[in-house]
Amino acid sequence: KQVVKHTFKGFREQTGKPFMVLTCFEGIFRLSGAPEDLQLLYEAGMGLRRGQGFGMLELLG
């Protein structure tokens, strides 16, 4: 579990807060499935905040 402080254009003006605090998780996952499904998961990412740029997957060996 990690805490990330993130700010973006207009956030301070809209909320009055200097940054957004996000709780995130990091780990190693072993996935198996149909190649098409795994490709979709890789492209979309995993997690709740994919649309905000989080959820990226890295392929290991």
N, C-alpha and C positions, 0 to 999 in steps of 0.2 A: 504494500500500500504506500502510495506517495501522494504528497500534496503539491499541486502545481498552481502557481500564481500566474494568471494570464490576463492581459489587457488587450483591447482592440478598439478600433476607431469608434468614437461615439459612446463608449461604455461609461466613461467618467461623467460625461454630460447627461446621460440618461439616468444614471443611478446615483451619482454623487460619491461613488466608491472608486478608489484608485485602481483596483484590480479585482478580478473574479478568482475565487479560490475553488479549485476542482480537486476531488479525490479520485485517484486513478490507481490502476493495478498493473503490474508488470509480471510476466511469467513466461514459462516455456510450455507450449502445448503441442501434443502429438495428435494430428488430425488425420482421419482417413475417410474416404468417400469417393463418389463419382468425380472424375476429373473436372467436369463442367461445374459441379457444385463447389468444389474446392477453389476453382478459378474465380467464381462469383464471390465467394467469401474473401478471397485475397484482394479482389478489386474493391469490394465494399468496406472491408475492415470489420472489426469486432467491437462491440460495446455500445454504450448509450450515446456517446457524443461523436459519432462518426462524421456527422454533418459539420462539426466544428473543427475538423482536422485531426481528431484523435482516433484511435482504433487501428492504426497502421500495423500491418504484419510484416515480419522479416523472416525470410526463409533461411533455415540453417542446414548446412551440409546435407 
